[in-house]
């Protein structure tokens, strides 16, 4: 005997035993069998069930059409909603919120650090280009560089722009500038 056949028989025997214990009869008109198998009442009421015997649930399933009565546009919309398990979704990086319209009096959502005024001493020549790439002003700390890098990566990551080549190049420039700044600042602190 095939494994699938054994499972099907075991399931029907178990379902029949549960239906008998619950005292459920088949909901099909005129049937006196045990209502061991559930079937949704309609597309709009998927959590409410009819209870049928095995023969009537098979008949019901052959006739069931979830999309019956829907237009092609409604079917397409339903299928698209199913790709996200009926949950709303937003483009990567937006969280469904317009960050510029949020009130953030404590600065918890967007950590904006004011730019410092240029100091009297100038940046070392090897750091001038990386500082410009990250939009920072000398002198900087490693913490300033790290915070700015994280913010720019979120803005310019290629995944957030659908694989855009310009965003990818900007991301590479930001990463290279970050690496150069961290390397030099770590050597200065040591």
N, C-alpha and C positions, 0 to 999 in steps of 0.2 A: 504494500500500500504506500502511496506517495505521502510525503510529509504534509503537504498542503491539505490533503483529504483528511488526514488524522486530525489536524488542527480544526478544520471546519466542523467535523463531527463533534469534537470535544466542546467547541464553542456553542454549538446549537444545543447540546445536552445541558451545558452549564446555564445557558440563557433560559431554557425551558424550566430548569429547576428553580431559578430565581423568580421567574414569572409565576410559577405555581405557588411558591412561598409568599409572594406579594399578593396573590389572588387576582392578577390582572387577566382580563379576557381580551381577545382580539377586537380592535375598534372597527373592523370592516363590518358593514351591515350584514346581518344574518349569519355571521361566523361565530362558532362557539369554542374555537380553539384558544390556546393560551397566547396572550399578548407578550411575547418574549423579545420582540425586536422593535426598537424605536425608529421613527422616521419623522423628520421635521414637518410641522403643519404647513408652512409656507416659506417663501424666500424672506419675508419680512419678520417672521416669527421662528427663527432657527433654534431657539432654546425651548420651544414648546413642541411636544411630540405626540404623535399617534403611536399606539402600541399595536403591532400586528403579529400574526403567526408567520411562520417562515414563508408559506406560499404567498400570502398577501403582501408581505414586505418586498418579496421579489417582484411581484406585479407592480407595486408602488414605485420601486426603484427603476424599473424599465420605463415607466411613464414620466418620471421626474425630469424636469428641465428647469434648472435654476434661472436661466436667462429668458424663459418664456414670457412674452409680453413686453420685453425691453427693446428699445430702438438700438441700432448699431452704435450710436454715440453713447448711450447709457451703458452698453456692454463694454465699450472701450474704457469709459471712465471707471467702471467697476473693476476691470482687470488692472488698471493703473493703480487704483487704491489698494488692491490686493498685493501689489509688489512691496508695499510698506506695511503690510498687515493691518490695513485700515487706520493707520496712524498718520498724522500730518507730518510732512517733511519739508526741509528748507535747503537751499544751496549751502554747500560746505562753507563754514566760517561765519554764517549770519545768525544762527540760532533763532531765526524767525523774528528777530527784534531789530528795530532800527536804533542802533547805538547812539545816534545823534539826538534822538528824541527821549532818551532815558534821563531821568533826574538822578544824579549820583552825587549828593552833597558831601558824602564822606570819601568819595574817590575810591570806592571798593571795586567797582566794575571795570573802569578804565584807569589804570595807574598812569597818570600823566605827570611826568616830571618836568618842571620848567627848565628851559635851556639856560645854562649859565652864561653870564657875560664873559667875553674873552679875557683871559688872564694876561698879565704883563709879559710873562715868558711865553715863547712860541713853542708849538709842538715840534718834536724831533722830525727831521725830514722824512724818515721812513714811515712815520705815522700820519702824515698829512693827508695822503690819498685815502687810507682806510677810514680816517675820521670823517672825511667828506662823504664817503660811500655810506656810512652809517648815520650821517647827519648829526654828528657830535662836535662839541667844541672843547678844545684843550684847556685846562687839564681835566682828565677823566679818571674814574676809578674802575676797577674790574666790575664792580656791581652795576655802574652806569652802562658799561658796554654790554653786559649780560642782559639787562632789562631792555635796552634798545634793540639788541639782536633778536630777542624773543618776539618783540612787537613787530619787527620788520619781517621775520620769518612767517608769522601768521598772515601778514598782508600779501607777501610775494611768493608764497609756496606754490609750485606748479600745480599741485593737486587742487588748490583752491581756485585756480584759473583754467581748469580743464586742459592742462598740459600745454598752455601757451608758451611758445619759444621765448618771447620777450620776458615773460615772468621767470622762466627758467634761467635765463642769462642774468637777470637782476638778482635772483636767488644765489647764483654762483658767486657773483660779485660781493654780496652781503656776507656770505660764508667765508670767503677768502679774507675780507676785511676784518671780520671778527677773529679769525685765527691769527692774523698778523698782530692785531691789537693785544689779544690775550697773551701771545708769546712775548711781546716786548714788555708789557706791563708786569708779567710774572718775573721776567729777568731783572727788571728794575727793583722789584720788591725783595728779591733774593739777596 
